[in-house]
Amino acid sequence: MRLWGTVASAALLSACSGGIVPPEAGVGRAPAPTSPREASRPRELPETPVHLPARQPTAATPLAAMSAVAAPASATNAAAAGLVAGPALDRLPITQEGAERALTAYRLSCSALQRRTDTSGLTQGADWAESCRGAANWPARDARAFFVRYFETVQIGDGKAFATGYYEPEIHGCRTRRAGCEVPIYGVPGDLIDVDLGLFSDDLKGKKIRGRVEGKNFVPYYDRTAIEEGRLDGRAPVIAYANDPVEIFFLQVQGSGRLRLPDGGVMRIGYAGQNGRDYTGIGKLMRDRGLLGPGQASMQGIMGYLRAHPEEGRAIMRENKSFVFFKELTGAGPLGAMGLPVTGWTSAAVDPKFVPLGAPAFLSMDRTDATGLWVAQDTGGAIKGANRFDTFWGAGDDARAIAGGMSARGAAWLLLPKGVLARRTAAAPTP
């Protein structure tokens, strides 16, 4: 995906994640269709679905991280954050089911993993070649043995991990405007311009801004309020319509999703661009204002408040000036930041400066569903720093419930090809 939308409850409470076409649950589960109205009225839109409460997690006791200092605030990547050896892989509670899913996802990532430049500073493409050759024909029944054979665990900084969740939302929508389906879903505007600042100064390499030309000036692009008030008329294509502004707001947070059409069909849409404005997590904003009571800080709680207070809710959503543009998706998906399909219960969004995209990681968390092997296949706008993970759960009601309430803490260990840590340690300057 270019998963932008990452993010579930905890991300909404702070800054926000990025991208899938996230599957929230790419595990092969089909999303549960919502109930249409009585069959005698097949052309009408379905009723707004009843949203399940966040699923109550099963508590777990995470393994302790290795004794180490936290990454310094000045660390810009994993290599600068400090590395220590993690526990032996054969001692970690890796399940057979989790190992099989991770092996499948890792095998899919191998080609891109070996070509990409690793911005974490930990590996080179050639480091992954041996394990990728092994993965090609490794039997699923021995998936756990594959990871033990080719990898070692490495801890970044103090290893203290925080995990949120995201999923592939499914909301009601239409390809053409009709009564009850009037919230436009925009494609990329023709006057939105990306500027690579690195072309103007070496000090700005890697930095980009988005905006538009107004007269002879380059100015910020329209914010959410201006767009909702019609400033994109004639400037951007409308690829579809939604029937609920709250649902489409959260679909923008997730970065991609599915539209359930009046005839029962599905239209998949994914991230195509963004207006360049900063993201504001409305969950934290609402919590700081005392609008969310105990147990309401989940995605479901936030949505419930916005619907119960429509005028206030619209004003709150507009405080997030960021606005995402979509495109229709066909073929395999949803897609993550690597351009590859993401898988529910297996793929995770990470900060690529601290976790190589395509690398496996083991999370030992304080809830059972977040514990296990994950493969870094996506990124997110709010997923920043060492040991920060946004877990993908696929699509459907179960995925929505898990992701909406996901907020787990524990320990994280990267799985890197054997020998990488020794090489990094030998190359590190002596204090």
ABEGO torsion letter per residue (X at the ends): XBBAAABBAAAAABAEBBABBBBABAAGBBBBBBBBBBAABAABBBBBBBBBBBBBBBBBBBBBBBBBBBBBAABABAAAAEBBBBBBAAABBBBAAAAAAAAAAAAAAAAAAAABBBAAGABBAAAAAAAAAAAAABBAAAAAAAAAAABBBBBBEAGBBBBBBBBBBBBBBBABBBBGBABBBBBBBAABBBBBAAAABAAABGBBBBBBBBEABBBBBBBAAAAAAGAABGABBBABBBABAAAAAAAAAAGBEBBBBAAGBBBBBBBAEBAGBBBBBAAAAAAAAGABBBGAABAAAAAAAAAABAAAAAAAAAABABBBBBBBBBEBOBBBAAGBBBBBGABBBBBAAABBBGBBBBBBBABAAABEBBBBABBBAABBEBGBBBBBAEBEAAAAAAAAABBBBEBBBBBBBBGAAAAAAAABBBX
